[in-house]
Amino acid sequence: MEAVRQALADALRDDERVFLLGEDIGHFGGAFGVTKGLSDEFGQHRVLDTPISEEGFVGAALGAAWMGERPVVELQFADFVTCPFDTIVTVGAKTHWRSGQPLPVVIRMPSGGGVRGGPFHAGSPEGWFVGQPGLKVVCPGTVEDAYGLLRAAIDDPDPVLVFEHKRLYRSLKASPPIPGSRTPLGRARVVRPGADATIVTYGSGVQTALAAVDTLGADAEVVDLRTIWPLDETTILASLEKTSRVLVLQEAARSTGVAGLVLSLVGRRGFELLDAPPALHAPPDTPVPFAPVLEDAYLPSPGSTARALEELLAY
């Protein structure tokens, strides 16, 4: 959370065209406190509280970006992206293609479960935007990338959707990111090298995968996609060439998200590299349960991921 706040503050200082808008992001500091204090430092003209109308203020952000500003929108929960979906996909994603006009707008969305948010406040809808021409979609899974991906997104001339896993806001800790650093969009990173299998994941899945590998004691490689659209096909295939086995791990339901894109890539371009069928570990195709015992069973855990990896290695 501090890394995201610092990225926003540094962007506001570095570029007078940058401004923030969203529900309760001013004095209240946002639903999760990410923007706390920014209104005091930069003023209400650059940290704007909006009405409860996602389609309205996302549309306003697109108009501001068209006029040369660099707006950063906060949606209180990623689930609410259904409201401005048409604005983002029909208008925002196609503006540069149809007019040649850059549209530098960033939309930040707290996503994911594990916080007892239930079916309306704990979804992982990032997959709805994978494959949409004109958009970029990023999902940070480390403190460093929470800062670096956001700074790179604000610099980018195209619309960028940033899905920030809300459970990581206060649970993931690391050294402060280097001020001004950027994480390049569209590039995955091998966070743990290995030889026996590849786990392709992103967001909250990064920590889950690392814990699963440690639990099992396996020599598995963990690839953090970081940007899920456009996909870094080169890094995925290079890892598969080394390990010959792949497990895709995501918190989005199994029939959504980026998993289908990764598995399609493996089938099309990595088939000859495989020593086992590609595997998928993801929740079932249901909304996120509210009851704690059901949510815990629904979400991938280090234990369940370790079992999925063990099954893949045993093939």
C-alpha positions as CSV (number, residue, x, y, z in Angstrom):
1,M,0.0,0.0,0.0
2,E,2.8,2.4,0.8
3,A,4.5,1.6,-2.5
4,V,1.3,2.4,-4.4
5,R,0.9,5.7,-2.5
6,Q,4.5,6.6,-3.1
7,A,4.1,6.0,-6.8
8,L,1.1,8.2,-7.0
9,A,2.8,11.0,-4.9
10,D,6.0,10.9,-7.1
11,A,3.9,11.0,-10.3
12,L,2.0,14.0,-9.0
13,R,5.2,15.8,-8.1
14,D,7.0,14.9,-11.4
15,D,4.2,15.8,-13.8
16,E,1.6,18.6,-13.3
17,R,-0.7,16.8,-15.9
18,V,-1.2,13.9,-13.5
19,F,-4.3,14.0,-11.3
20,L,-6.3,11.5,-9.3
21,L,-10.1,11.0,-9.2
22,G,-12.4,8.5,-7.6
23,E,-14.9,7.9,-4.8
24,D,-13.7,9.1,-1.3
25,I,-10.1,9.3,-2.4
26,G,-9.6,12.8,-0.9
27,H,-9.9,13.5,2.8
28,F,-11.0,9.9,3.5
29,G,-8.0,8.5,1.6
30,G,-9.9,5.8,-0.4
31,A,-11.6,2.6,0.7
32,F,-8.3,1.1,1.7
33,G,-6.4,4.2,2.7
34,V,-4.1,4.2,-0.3
35,T,-4.5,7.9,-1.1
36,K,-4.5,9.1,2.5
37,G,-2.7,12.5,2.8
38,L,-2.4,13.1,-0.9
39,S,-5.2,15.6,-0.9
40,D,-3.5,17.6,1.9
41,E,-0.3,17.7,-0.1
42,F,-1.5,18.3,-3.6
43,G,-4.9,19.9,-3.1
44,Q,-8.4,19.0,-4.1
45,H,-7.9,20.2,-7.7
46,R,-5.5,17.2,-8.2
47,V,-7.1,14.6,-5.9
48,L,-10.8,14.8,-6.8
49,D,-13.6,13.2,-4.9
50,T,-16.3,12.0,-7.4
51,P,-20.0,11.0,-7.2
52,I,-20.8,7.3,-7.0
53,S,-20.9,7.0,-10.8
54,E,-18.1,4.9,-12.2
55,E,-19.3,5.3,-15.8
56,G,-19.4,9.1,-15.3
57,F,-16.0,9.6,-13.8
58,V,-14.2,7.1,-16.0
59,G,-15.7,8.9,-18.9
60,A,-14.5,12.2,-17.5
61,A,-11.0,10.7,-17.2
62,L,-11.0,9.6,-20.8
63,G,-12.0,13.1,-21.9
64,A,-9.3,14.7,-19.7
65,A,-6.7,12.3,-21.3
66,W,-7.9,13.2,-24.7
67,M,-7.2,16.9,-23.8
68,G,-3.6,16.0,-22.8
69,E,-4.0,15.4,-19.0
70,R,-2.8,12.1,-17.3
71,P,-5.7,11.0,-15.1
72,V,-5.4,8.1,-12.6
73,V,-8.8,6.7,-11.7
74,E,-9.4,4.6,-8.5
75,L,-12.4,2.2,-8.4
76,Q,-13.3,1.2,-4.9
77,F,-13.4,-2.5,-5.9
78,A,-12.5,-4.2,-9.1
79,D,-15.9,-5.8,-9.2
80,F,-17.4,-2.4,-10.0
81,V,-15.6,-2.2,-13.3
82,T,-18.8,-3.7,-14.8
83,C,-20.3,-0.2,-14.6
84,P,-17.7,1.6,-16.9
85,F,-17.0,-1.5,-19.0
86,D,-18.5,0.0,-22.1
87,T,-16.6,3.3,-21.5
88,I,-13.3,1.4,-21.2
89,V,-13.7,-1.2,-24.0
90,T,-15.8,0.6,-26.6
91,V,-14.3,4.1,-26.2
92,G,-11.0,4.0,-24.3
93,A,-9.5,0.9,-26.0
94,K,-10.3,2.0,-29.5
95,T,-9.5,5.7,-29.4
96,H,-5.9,5.5,-30.5
97,W,-6.7,3.1,-33.3
98,R,-9.5,5.1,-34.8
99,S,-8.1,8.6,-34.3
100,G,-4.3,8.4,-33.8
101,Q,-4.9,10.2,-30.5
102,P,-3.0,8.8,-27.5
103,L,-5.2,8.2,-24.4
104,P,-2.9,8.1,-21.3
105,V,-5.4,7.1,-18.6
106,V,-4.8,4.7,-15.7
107,I,-7.5,2.8,-13.9
108,R,-6.5,1.3,-10.5
109,M,-8.7,-1.4,-9.1
110,P,-8.4,-3.3,-5.7
111,S,-9.1,-7.0,-6.6
112,G,-9.0,-10.5,-5.2
113,G,-10.3,-12.4,-2.2
114,G,-9.0,-13.6,1.1
115,V,-10.5,-10.6,3.0
116,R,-14.1,-11.9,3.4
117,G,-15.5,-9.5,0.8
118,G,-18.0,-12.0,-0.6
119,P,-19.2,-12.3,-4.2
120,F,-19.6,-8.5,-4.9
121,H,-16.3,-7.3,-3.4
122,A,-13.7,-10.0,-3.9
123,G,-13.6,-10.8,-7.6
124,S,-10.7,-11.1,-10.0
125,P,-12.1,-9.7,-13.2
126,E,-8.8,-8.9,-14.9
127,G,-9.4,-11.6,-17.5
128,W,-12.4,-9.7,-19.0
129,F,-9.8,-7.3,-20.5
130,V,-7.2,-9.8,-21.7
131,G,-7.2,-9.8,-25.4
132,Q,-8.8,-6.4,-25.8
133,P,-6.8,-4.4,-28.5
134,G,-5.7,-1.0,-27.2
135,L,-5.6,-1.9,-23.5
136,K,-2.7,-2.9,-21.3
137,V,-3.4,-4.9,-18.1
138,V,-1.0,-5.2,-15.2
139,C,-1.2,-7.2,-11.9
140,P,1.7,-6.5,-9.4
141,G,2.7,-9.3,-7.1
142,T,5.7,-7.6,-5.3
143,V,6.2,-4.4,-3.5
144,E,8.8,-3.3,-6.1
145,D,6.3,-3.9,-9.0
146,A,3.5,-2.2,-7.1
147,Y,5.5,1.0,-7.4
148,G,7.3,0.3,-10.7
149,L,4.3,-0.9,-12.8
150,L,2.2,2.0,-11.6
151,R,4.8,4.5,-12.6
152,A,5.3,2.9,-16.0
153,A,1.5,2.8,-16.4
154,I,1.1,6.5,-15.8
155,D,3.9,7.2,-18.3
156,D,2.2,5.0,-21.0
157,P,0.3,6.7,-23.9
158,D,-2.4,4.0,-23.9
159,P,-5.1,3.1,-21.3
160,V,-3.6,0.8,-18.6
161,L,-5.7,-1.2,-16.1
162,V,-3.9,-1.9,-12.8
163,F,-5.3,-4.6,-10.7
164,E,-3.9,-4.4,-7.1
165,H,-4.7,-7.4,-4.9
166,K,-6.3,-6.0,-1.8
167,R,-5.0,-8.7,0.5
168,L,-1.4,-7.8,-0.4
169,Y,-1.9,-4.1,0.6
170,R,-1.0,-4.8,4.2
171,S,0.4,-8.3,4.2
172,L,3.2,-8.0,1.7
173,K,6.3,-6.2,3.0
174,A,9.7,-5.4,1.5
175,S,12.3,-2.7,1.3
176,P,11.0,0.6,-0.2
177,P,11.2,0.7,-4.0
178,I,13.8,2.9,-5.6
179,P,12.2,6.3,-6.2
180,G,11.6,6.9,-9.9
181,S,12.1,3.2,-10.8
182,R,9.9,1.7,-13.5
183,T,8.9,-1.9,-14.2
184,P,8.7,-2.3,-18.0
185,L,5.2,-3.1,-19.2
186,G,4.8,-6.4,-21.1
187,R,7.8,-8.2,-19.5
188,A,7.5,-11.2,-17.2
189,R,10.2,-12.0,-14.6
190,V,11.5,-15.3,-13.4
191,V,11.3,-14.8,-9.6
192,R,12.6,-18.3,-8.8
193,P,14.7,-20.4,-11.2
194,G,14.1,-24.1,-11.5
195,A,14.5,-27.1,-13.8
196,D,11.7,-29.6,-13.2
197,A,8.5,-27.5,-13.8
198,T,7.3,-24.0,-14.5
199,I,4.6,-22.2,-12.5
200,V,3.2,-19.3,-14.5
201,T,1.3,-16.9,-12.3
202,Y,0.8,-13.2,-11.3
203,G,-0.5,-11.0,-8.5
204,S,-1.3,-12.9,-5.3
205,G,-0.3,-16.1,-7.0
206,V,3.4,-15.2,-6.8
207,Q,3.6,-15.6,-3.1
208,T,1.4,-18.6,-3.2
209,A,3.6,-20.3,-5.8
210,L,6.8,-19.6,-3.9
211,A,5.3,-20.9,-0.7
212,A,4.1,-24.1,-2.5
213,V,7.5,-24.7,-4.0
214,D,9.1,-24.4,-0.6
215,T,6.5,-26.7,1.0
216,L,7.1,-29.4,-1.6
217,G,10.9,-28.9,-1.8
218,A,10.6,-29.0,-5.6
219,D,13.0,-27.5,-8.1
220,A,10.3,-25.5,-9.9
221,E,10.6,-22.2,-11.7
222,V,8.2,-19.4,-10.9
223,V,7.4,-16.9,-13.6
224,D,5.6,-13.7,-12.6
225,L,3.8,-12.4,-15.6
226,R,3.4,-8.9,-14.1
227,T,1.7,-7.7,-17.3
228,I,-1.0,-10.1,-18.3
229,W,-1.9,-8.3,-21.5
230,P,0.0,-8.1,-23.7
231,L,1.5,-11.4,-22.7
232,D,5.3,-12.0,-22.6
233,E,5.3,-15.1,-24.7
234,T,9.1,-15.3,-25.0
235,T,9.7,-15.7,-21.3
236,I,7.0,-18.3,-20.9
237,L,8.3,-20.4,-23.8
238,A,11.9,-20.1,-22.7
239,S,11.0,-21.4,-19.2
240,L,9.0,-24.3,-20.7
241,E,11.9,-25.2,-22.9
242,K,14.0,-25.6,-19.8
243,T,11.5,-27.5,-17.6
244,S,9.1,-29.3,-20.1
245,R,6.2,-29.0,-17.6
246,V,3.9,-26.1,-16.9
247,L,1.3,-25.2,-14.2
248,V,-0.8,-22.1,-14.6
249,L,-1.9,-20.6,-11.2
250,Q,-4.4,-17.9,-10.9
251,E,-7.0,-16.6,-8.4
252,A,-9.6,-15.8,-11.2
253,A,-12.1,-18.6,-11.8
254,R,-10.7,-21.3,-14.0
255,S,-12.6,-20.5,-17.2
256,T,-11.7,-16.8,-17.0
257,G,-8.5,-14.8,-16.5
258,V,-5.2,-15.2,-18.4
259,A,-4.9,-19.0,-18.0
260,G,-6.6,-19.8,-21.3
261,L,-4.2,-17.5,-23.1
262,V,-1.2,-19.1,-21.5
263,L,-2.4,-22.6,-22.1
264,S,-3.3,-21.7,-25.8
265,L,0.3,-20.4,-26.2
266,V,1.7,-23.6,-24.8
267,G,-0.5,-25.8,-27.0
268,R,0.3,-23.8,-30.2
269,R,4.0,-23.0,-29.8
270,G,5.2,-25.2,-27.0
271,F,3.7,-28.6,-27.7
272,E,6.9,-30.3,-28.7
273,L,8.5,-29.1,-25.5
274,L,6.1,-30.8,-23.2
275,D,6.7,-34.0,-21.1
276,A,3.3,-33.8,-19.4
277,P,-0.1,-32.2,-20.2
278,P,-0.2,-28.5,-19.1
279,A,-1.9,-28.1,-15.8
280,L,-4.2,-25.4,-14.4
281,H,-4.8,-24.6,-10.7
282,A,-7.6,-22.1,-10.2
283,P,-10.9,-21.7,-8.4
284,P,-14.1,-23.3,-9.7
285,D,-16.4,-21.3,-11.9
286,T,-18.5,-19.8,-9.1
287,P,-18.6,-16.4,-7.5
288,V,-16.3,-15.9,-4.5
289,P,-18.0,-17.4,-1.4
290,F,-18.6,-15.2,1.6
291,A,-18.5,-17.9,4.3
292,P,-14.9,-18.1,5.6
293,V,-14.6,-21.9,5.4
294,L,-15.9,-21.8,1.8
295,E,-13.7,-18.9,0.7
296,D,-10.7,-20.7,2.1
297,A,-11.6,-23.8,0.2
298,Y,-12.3,-21.8,-3.0
299,L,-9.0,-19.9,-3.2
300,P,-5.7,-21.5,-4.2
301,S,-3.4,-22.0,-1.2
302,P,0.2,-23.0,-0.9
303,G,-1.0,-26.5,0.2
304,S,-3.4,-27.0,-2.7
305,T,-0.9,-25.5,-5.2
306,A,1.8,-27.9,-3.8
307,R,-0.5,-30.8,-4.5
308,A,-1.2,-29.7,-8.0
309,L,2.5,-29.3,-8.6
310,E,3.2,-32.7,-7.1
311,E,0.7,-34.3,-9.5
312,L,2.2,-32.6,-12.5
313,L,5.7,-33.8,-11.5
314,A,4.5,-37.3,-11.0
315,Y,3.1,-37.6,-14.6
